């Protein structure tokens, strides 16, 4: 690989590291091409991507990004899984790690602004148990809607109770 190609690759990886809101360093050593493609497909469905890292170039590209703490973990066969939503790809990689013993999650990183918080493999598993962004929005909306629906039921109960009272009085007068 010539120098210009390496520089372009470093710039591309630097942009990837700088823009990602969540990232996971994974070891895919021993995965077949078919298994790797299956994983990529699942990640794509979760709006995430996986990129195989060239270690020396990745260590250069990661400098000055929130993922700089990963530089010591970039050894052997590593790939970087990244997305804007941290929960969806965490669910995919955690499930895939259970499914395929050759695949493992080395570390994760959650980014807020320009600062990253590093997670170990257990932290990534914990993150995977959280509800997704869409599920959280649905839960929030149902909580907002609950008081209004409770108010409507309460207001509706007054005329319904009055109608039941009138019906009971009419039956009592009709029976006597």
PyMOL commands that set and color helices and strands:
alter all, ss='L'
color gray80, all
select helices_A, chain A and resi 3-19+33-45+55-61+68-73+86-99+121-128+133-175
alter helices_A, ss='H'
color red, helices_A
select strands_A, chain A and resi 22-27+48-52+78-83+104-112+115-119
alter strands_A, ss='S'
color yellow, strands_A
deselect
rebuild
show_as cartoon
